[in-house]
Amino acid sequence: MQGQGCHRRGGGQWAALRRAGSQRSTKHCFRVSLRRRSLMEDRLTVSLPSFLIENLHPEDVHPKDVFAELGGSCYRISSVGFRPLPFHFQKDSQRIVLLGTPVYEEKIDKRKLCEDFFKYHESPEWLRKINGEFLFIHADPDKKELSITNNRFTSPPFYYYAKNGRFVGSFSYNDLWRRLHRLGLLEIRDEGFFELLLFKRIFGEKTHDRTSLFLKPGSILRWNGKNVTVDTYWRPDFRTKSRLSLQEHADSLQKGIADSILRRVSDGRRYGLFLSGGMDTRVILASFRKVGILPVCFTVNSFENREVKIARQVAAIAGAEHVFLPFKNKHYLQAFPHALKITGAMQLPMCMFLGFEKEVSSRADVAFHGHGFDYFFQGMYIPALHTEVLGHRLEYRRMRAVPSDICRFFLNTVSYRTKGGDALEFVKPAERERLQQGLESELERIKKDGEAFCQDPYDLFEYMTFHNLSRHYTYGDHWSINTNAEQRTLSFDNDLYDLYRTLHAADRFDGKIQRTCLMNLNPTLGKLLSANNAYPMHAGSLLRTYYQIRNALLMRAGILNRKFYRDDGFQRMGLPLDYVLRTDFRPMIDELLESDRLSAVPYIDMDSVIRRVKGWMETDHGGDQVLYSLMTIDQFLKQLEQPE
């Protein structure tokens, strides 16, 4: 599944579409005519979740709003629209709030879990047995202590401020940011915007302010009203590797996915799956069918392109109901403010899955998706080298050796580095070395941490991305989906993670294990084309190179439909980002030219920003992700000008 709400596309493809204007071909592409819809149908409605815990003086909070009283402070929890509803549990004077839907003893049983939490919460071994996504908030009046316990996936995430007797925490950094601003406690840390500019995400535990932090995985945070401590009850271990065959690994993956599904459907709800035309959700749907459950499948997109058509075929082969959810008019423009609040500029905002609550919740209570499988079992971020012939990049690729200077190698080669230009050009030359050294120091700290349990350089390279999984740039999609129905991430399963960490990089590279797993589950689905490239899904990079050359020749001869088979951004999930920047996002791009907010960031070179934006306006392509990053920073800071 595509992580971005819209993706890159160079060349003049978007310009050709724009020039077509009222031509029949364009009308055919966007067959859901925007002009026929009523204003109400075109309005994108999003119910944003909010959750905040903070301590207050007793006179500042109504007694009915008090979650707990600890050491003379009253702790209040404010929650609106959070899915699933926070689960409250009390025993004597102790209270718990549980966020998320974890698996306990192979099923979903929140009451039993909370009962046992009171007995065993100080046991690291017991905590490690809780499977999946959860966050415990525990008030213990006897100890006069508030504790926060999260999981190995950091999902839901937790951001917190703990200073000078004041505690404020939330799963949403945007909620925390705005609350600190209102309290006069916000100290902007603009160096984080540098990381967002370069990598679409933030590394480590820091945030965009100087006093709040991100809670790292497998941790227990304890706050006694004065001081905060963070203890770790779980650490990954990549040192022990499996010696099984490829087929045996594929069998283990098939069993792991089936077990993850059965655990997460044990509460008997209505289930849905956000289905793409790619591999991850195809494997998931085949696995659902294998265990005798068929979710309702949803595919979002701007029009019925190759992605939608192939996803519909996938659902039909599996025997599942398929629902196409077309974007609203100016979908990205309407979705962006909500997406920005969801991500809190910790990642670039993801807009694609927002605005379908009515359509989804009428059919499903829980929505699954494919996030996580690509980087766990397709080896998405394993360094690779592609072959080029006469200036054409072929599908064939091979693993690239990781040098001893892993941090510098990571900075220069990781595949999600911002594209569309050199982001450093927007940084004043005198500031570049300082900011780059700061980022390298952060990565060195992550590397040093990973060296305790990573022996293979590929594991260490990937750990620099996955040290905090919910800080990865695609995580915004999880919470976007959650605005439509409760999302559950099948890949965030303890056993699947344990399988991932025992696999050699060579076993996962080029999707070997997952492709084999898919062919075992359903050969018909394995042979069906991938919407990403229009090659059979089961094909490795060498076989894809054959199809690449063959298709090019057949399209040139007029035998294959060029519109369907070519590498066209309009045929994939969402619209090309450059097209969206020039249409829906154009007003916000225009704001960059006179942005007092960006110019207030000490290291931003506004002359370079203006030069690049004007140059982009004079062309018909390019500059997509880097301009989107600038736009995100500018609009995030703009929130401070807006009323609560």
MARBAMAR-170966 format. One record per residue (C-alpha): x negated, y, z. Coordinates in steps of 0.02 Angstrom, whole numbers, padded with zeros to 5 digits, always signed. Example, Ala and Ser with C-alpha at 12.3 -4.5 7.8 and 13.67 -1.06 7.14 Angstrom:
-00615-00225+00390/-00684-00053+00357/
This chain:
+00000+00000+00000/-00062+00172-00043/-00118+00270+00109/-00096+00439+00028/+00074+00517+00003/+00012+00564-00169/-00147+00515-00257/-00282+00582-00368/-00270+00596-00554/-00392+00689-00664/-00372+00737-00846/-00224+00821-00924/-00089+00694-00878/+00006+00814-00766/-00010+00953-00895/+00064+00842-01029/+00211+00806-00917/+00234+00991-00880/+00225+01037-01065/+00357+00909-01104/+00476+01019-01003/+00650+00981-01061/+00598+00846-01183/+00690+00682-01175/+00536+00583-01120/+00517+00684-00962/+00703+00672-00926/+00689+00485-00947/+00545+00475-00824/+00639+00573-00692/+00804+00487-00730/+00876+00530-00560/+00929+00701-00619/+00895+00833-00489/+01021+00950-00567/+01164+00830-00533/+01132+00819-00348/+01220+00930-00227/+01119+01045-00115/+01159+00930+00031/+01091+00777-00060/+00930+00869-00101/+00899+00924+00077/+00767+00818+00162/+00815+00780+00341/+00684+00716+00464/+00705+00675+00649/+00533+00706+00720/+00490+00608+00877/+00424+00701+01028/+00354+00638+01193/+00263+00738+01325/+00213+00702+01505/+00148+00841+01617/+00133+00887+01800/+00220+01042+01868/+00248+01128+02034/+00406+01058+02116/+00496+01226+02100/+00467+01225+01911/+00561+01064+01874/+00740+01010+01906/+00749+00859+02023/+00841+00753+01894/+00697+00779+01771/+00563+00714+01889/+00481+00553+01830/+00370+00539+01984/+00301+00643+02126/+00116+00616+02156/+00007+00715+02275/+00122+00865+02283/+00148+00878+02094/+00304+00828+02000/+00278+00736+01835/+00405+00768+01700/+00430+00667+01541/+00512+00753+01393/+00562+00636+01252/+00666+00665+01095/+00692+00546+00950/+00554+00425+00999/+00571+00252+00919/+00594+00135+01004/+00671+00221+01154/+00546+00230+01298/+00577+00084+01415/+00592+00139+01597/+00562+00015+01738/+00552+00040+01926/+00499-00068+02071/+00508+00008+02244/+00421+00176+02232/+00320+00131+02076/+00380+00177+01902/+00333+00127+01726/+00373+00197+01555/+00329+00080+01412/+00308+00148+01235/+00307+00031+01087/+00366-00148+01063/+00226-00265+01119/+00231-00454+01113/+00217-00545+01279/+00205-00733+01294/+00241-00748+01107/+00401-00645+01107/+00471-00473+01138/+00526-00462+01319/+00496-00289+01391/+00578-00323+01558/+00472-00477+01594/+00318-00385+01536/+00350-00237+01652/+00387-00352+01799/+00221-00438+01773/+00131-00274+01745/+00160-00228+01927/+00077-00391+01978/-00069-00401+01858/-00105-00229+01787/-00275-00222+01871/-00329-00383+01785/-00423-00350+01621/-00397-00531+01570/-00208-00513+01589/-00203-00348+01495/-00297-00426+01349/-00156-00552+01328/-00027-00418+01286/-00012-00421+01097/+00013-00274+00980/+00062-00092+01000/+00100-00022+01172/+00066+00117+01296/+00102+00102+01483/+00128+00256+01591/+00120+00201+01773/+00154+00311+01925/+00090+00240+02090/+00140+00353+02237/+00044+00246+02361/-00119+00284+02271/-00058+00457+02219/-00114+00406+02045/-00051+00415+01867/-00123+00286+01747/-00109+00267+01558/-00149+00097+01481/-00160+00077+01293/-00202-00065+01172/-00344-00115+01058/-00261-00032+00907/-00233+00137+00994/-00055+00131+00931/+00037+00230+00987/-00108+00352+01011/-00126+00457+01168/-00199+00632+01179/-00223+00713+01348/-00278+00869+01440/-00338+00844+01619/-00421+00995+01697/-00404+01110+01848/-00265+01006+01925/-00161+01009+01766/-00116+00855+01664/-00028+00858+01495/-00019+00707+01379/+00070+00651+01221/+00064+00524+01080/+00077+00677+00966/-00070+00794+00956/+00042+00926+00882/+00152+00921+01037/-00001+00934+01149/-00078+01075+01044/+00081+01179+01050/+00107+01149+01236/-00072+01201+01278/-00049+01356+01170/+00111+01402+01262/+00024+01378+01431/-00124+01485+01378/-00242+01335+01392/-00284+01312+01208/-00467+01336+01161/-00482+01300+00976/-00625+01186+00925/-00647+01228+00742/-00785+01100+00709/-00651+00967+00693/-00586+01053+00537/-00756+01021+00459/-00730+00833+00477/-00553+00846+00409/-00621+00944+00261/-00751+00811+00222/-00664+00648+00270/-00477+00679+00288/-00488+00626+00471/-00574+00654+00640/-00703+00536+00716/-00731+00491+00898/-00621+00551+01042/-00623+00739+01012/-00479+00847+00950/-00454+01021+00876/-00470+01101+01047/-00611+01097+01174/-00521+01025+01323/-00410+00881+01263/-00465+00707+01213/-00405+00551+01123/-00391+00392+01229/-00506+00260+01155/-00445+00079+01128/-00419-00048+01265/-00428+00084+01401/-00351+00130+01569/-00348+00315+01607/-00326+00359+01791/-00282+00533+01854/-00276+00574+02040/-00224+00755+02021/-00402+00819+02020/-00512+00701+01919/-00489+00583+01774/-00578+00419+01742/-00568+00304+01591/-00611+00119+01609/-00618-00005+01466/-00535-00176+01486/-00562-00236+01306/-00705-00228+01181/-00715-00307+01009/-00848-00436+00972/-00905-00462+00793/-01056-00570+00833/-00975-00743+00817/-00937-00783+00635/-00834-00922+00559/-00910-01056+00447/-00747-01113+00370/-00718-01121+00183/-00624-00990+00084/-00471-01103+00076/-00476-01133+00264/-00489-00946+00295/-00340-00916+00180/-00242-01047+00277/-00288-00959+00440/-00229-00794+00368/-00066-00871+00309/-00033-00942+00483/-00085-00780+00567/+00038-00677+00464/+00179-00801+00494/+00145-00799+00681/+00140-00609+00682/+00308-00601+00594/+00391-00727+00710/+00329-00634+00863/+00395-00468+00799/+00566-00530+00745/+00600-00621+00909/+00723-00487+00966/+00850-00525+00830/+00866-00353+00750/+00896-00304+00567/+00730-00301+00476/+00665-00203+00327/+00502-00196+00231/+00430-00047+00139/+00378-00139-00018/+00251-00075-00144/+00192-00154-00305/+00024-00197-00226/-00046-00348-00136/-00020-00315+00050/+00169-00305+00056/+00181-00443-00075/+00089-00561+00043/+00199-00504+00186/+00361-00533+00090/+00301-00705+00034/+00262-00742+00217/+00434-00684+00272/+00512-00801+00145/+00401-00944+00205/+00467-00927+00383/+00647-00917+00323/+00680-00731+00347/+00712-00604+00210/+00700-00419+00254/+00785-00283+00153/+00650-00208+00042/+00631-00021+00016/+00524+00063-00117/+00504+00252-00119/+00450+00351-00270/+00488+00499-00380/+00565+00396-00521/+00577+00216-00579/+00399+00194-00637/+00286+00041-00646/+00269+00036-00457/+00457+00027-00430/+00487-00097-00571/+00355-00218-00510/+00412-00201-00328/+00589-00244-00386/+00521-00398-00476/+00428-00449-00318/+00589-00437-00215/+00687-00533-00346/+00560-00676-00350/+00568-00686-00160/+00758-00676-00161/+00764-00517-00057/+00877-00366-00074/+00787-00216-00150/+00831-00033-00125/+00749+00106-00224/+00736+00269-00126/+00706+00415-00246/+00622+00571-00182/+00726+00724-00147/+00705+00882-00251/+00538+00961-00203/+00512+00814-00087/+00331+00854-00045/+00366+01037-00008/+00509+00990+00109/+00413+00848+00191/+00248+00938+00219/+00292+01036+00379/+00357+00876+00459/+00206+00775+00402/+00090+00907+00472/+00175+00896+00641/+00165+00706+00638/-00021+00703+00604/-00069+00859+00703/-00206+00882+00572/-00295+00731+00644/-00276+00661+00468/-00214+00739+00307/-00022+00745+00311/+00066+00598+00229/+00230+00651+00150/+00291+00500+00053/+00398+00403+00177/+00487+00551+00258/+00670+00590+00235/+00755+00420+00213/+00827+00391+00387/+01007+00379+00329/+00969+00255+00189/+00852+00147+00293/+00937+00147+00463/+01103+00096+00384/+01020-00066+00329/+00878-00098+00453/+00835-00065+00635/+00651-00109+00614/+00538-00070+00466/+00381-00168+00427/+00245-00113+00307/+00077-00169+00240/-00044-00047+00321/-00201-00125+00391/-00209-00279+00280/-00309-00191+00145/-00453-00143+00259/-00446-00301+00366/-00428-00434+00231/-00462-00352+00063/-00629-00277+00117/-00571-00105+00061/-00718-00011+00140/-00858-00136+00112/-00989-00039+00011/-00983-00087-00172/-01069-00049-00336/-00970-00038-00497/-01038-00076-00669/-01031+00060-00802/-01046+00033-00990/-01057+00180-01109/-00987+00296-00977/-00839+00183-00938/-00823+00112-00763/-00781-00072-00768/-00677-00165-00639/-00822-00281-00598/-00908-00239-00435/-01031-00316-00316/-01074-00288-00134/-01197-00149-00099/-01333-00175+00030/-01319-00070+00188/-01486+00018+00225/-01560+00044+00397/-01504+00226+00403/-01321+00176+00416/-01255+00345+00473/-01327+00442+00327/-01273+00302+00208/-01098+00309+00281/-01085+00497+00262/-01136+00489+00080/-01044+00333+00020/-00887+00292+00121/-00748+00283-00006/-00623+00398+00082/-00739+00548+00081/-00638+00695+00014/-00634+00699-00176/-00600+00839-00298/-00762+00934-00269/-00898+00962-00141/-00812+01015+00020/-00977+01087+00082/-00961+01230-00042/-00828+01306+00072/-00949+01310+00218/-01067+01457+00239/-01245+01400+00196/-01311+01457+00365/-01184+01344+00455/-01201+01186+00352/-01348+01109+00442/-01273+01138+00615/-01107+01060+00567/-01185+00913+00476/-01299+00878+00623/-01149+00881+00740/-01057+00755+00631/-01212+00645+00616/-01231+00648+00806/-01051+00592+00825/-01078+00448+00705/-01240+00401+00793/-01142+00387+00956/-01014+00275+00871/-01153+00171+00794/-01241+00151+00962/-01077+00095+01039/-01050-00032+00899/-01225-00104+00911/-01175-00189+01075/-01058-00307+00981/-01104-00294+00795/-01254-00387+00724/-01209-00380+00539/-01239-00209+00458/-01073-00224+00363/-00980-00244+00528/-01068-00092+00597/-01029+00008+00439/-00844-00034+00455/-00841-00003+00642/-00885+00178+00606/-00715+00189+00520/-00614+00075+00635/-00679+00120+00808/-00510+00206+00837/-00387+00128+00716/-00249+00257+00737/-00370+00394+00687/-00392+00321+00514/-00331+00436+00377/-00185+00321+00329/-00109+00312+00504/+00008+00457+00470/+00109+00338+00361/+00149+00231+00514/+00237+00375+00601/+00317+00437+00440/+00399+00267+00422/+00448+00275+00605/+00558+00427+00571/+00673+00313+00470/+00677+00159+00583/+00564+00085+00717/+00402+00038+00629/+00306-00119+00676/+00133-00150+00607/+00109-00334+00569/-00079-00316+00549/-00092-00245+00726/-00084-00419+00799/-00216-00482+00920/-00241-00648+00831/-00252-00568+00660/-00380-00445+00726/-00479-00590+00801/-00476-00676+00631/-00537-00516+00546/-00685-00495+00663/-00745-00676+00636/-00749-00661+00446/-00907-00623+00348/-00898-00469+00238/-00931-00578+00084/-00774-00680+00123/-00665-00525+00126/-00748-00430-00016/-00642-00405-00172/-00489-00469-00078/-00544-00651-00094/-00456-00717+00060/-00296-00620+00034/-00284-00664-00151/-00307-00848-00108/-00176-00833+00029/-00051-00757-00092/-00077-00895-00221/-00050-01025-00085/+00110-00940-00028/+00187-00906-00198/+00090-00930-00362/+00224-00835-00459/+00195-00680-00353/+00008-00706-00370/+00017-00706-00559/+00132-00554-00568/+00048-00392-00616/-00016-00272-00485/+00064-00099-00496/-00105-00023-00452/-00190-00074-00615/-00070-00183-00717/-00183-00336-00701/-00126-00502-00626/-00134-00491-00437/-00233-00651-00415/-00376-00588-00525/-00545-00549-00448/-00650-00405-00513/-00735-00510-00649/-00569-00572-00718/-00496-00397-00702/-00638-00335-00812/-00582-00457-00946/-00403-00390-00934/-00469-00212-00933/-00559-00236-01098/-00420-00341-01174/-00283-00217-01127/-00382-00071-01195/-00399-00158-01363/-00215-00210-01368/-00156-00035-01322/-00266+00037-01458/-00188-00086-01581/-00013-00036-01525/+00027-00210-01458/+00040-00162-01274/+00149-00020-01209/+00022+00116-01173/+00137+00207-01055/+00159+00054-00943/-00017-00015-00946/-00131+00136-00946/-00212+00199-00786/-00085+00338-00764/-00059+00418-00595/+00126+00439-00630/+00147+00250-00636/+00089+00221-00458/+00155+00256-00283/+00201+00439-00265/+00153+00582-00378/-00028+00629-00421/-00091+00751-00290/-00154+00878-00417/+00020+00884-00495/+00100+00911-00324/-00023+01050-00283/+00026+01141-00442/+00213+01118-00414/+00281+01089-00238/+00126+01151-00146/+00083+01298-00259/+00150+01432-00138/+00037+01365+00001/-00112+01358-00116/-00079+01541-00159/-00086+01582+00026/-00267+01524+00032/-00321+01675-00070/-00278+01797+00070/-00280+01685+00222/-00330+01776+00381/-00317+01608+00469/-00452+01525+00365/-00562+01679+00368/-00554+01672+00559/-00640+01501+00556/-00821+01558+00583/-00903+01442+00456/-00777+01452+00313/-00846+01544+00162/-00693+01637+00099/-00783+01697-00058/-00808+01515-00107/-00628+01473-00064/-00561+01614-00172/-00679+01572-00314/-00630+01388-00312/-00443+01420-00299/-00444+01545-00442/-00550+01427-00547/-00429+01286-00512/-00283+01397-00564/-00366+01427-00732/-00383+01240-00770/-00257+01100-00784/-00338+00970-00671/-00458+00935-00528/-00490+00997-00352/-00351+00895-00276/-00403+00823-00107/-00524+00962-00060/-00392+01097-00091/-00263+00994+00002/-00382+00987+00151/-00402+01176+00150/-00215+01197+00135/-00187+01079+00282/-00306+01175+00395/-00228+01340+00347/-00049+01281+00377/-00095+01196+00541/-00166+01360+00607/-00012+01450+00542/+00092+01357+00671/+00014+01465+00806/+00100+01615+00727/+00271+01531+00736/+00388+01532+00887/+00412+01375+00991/
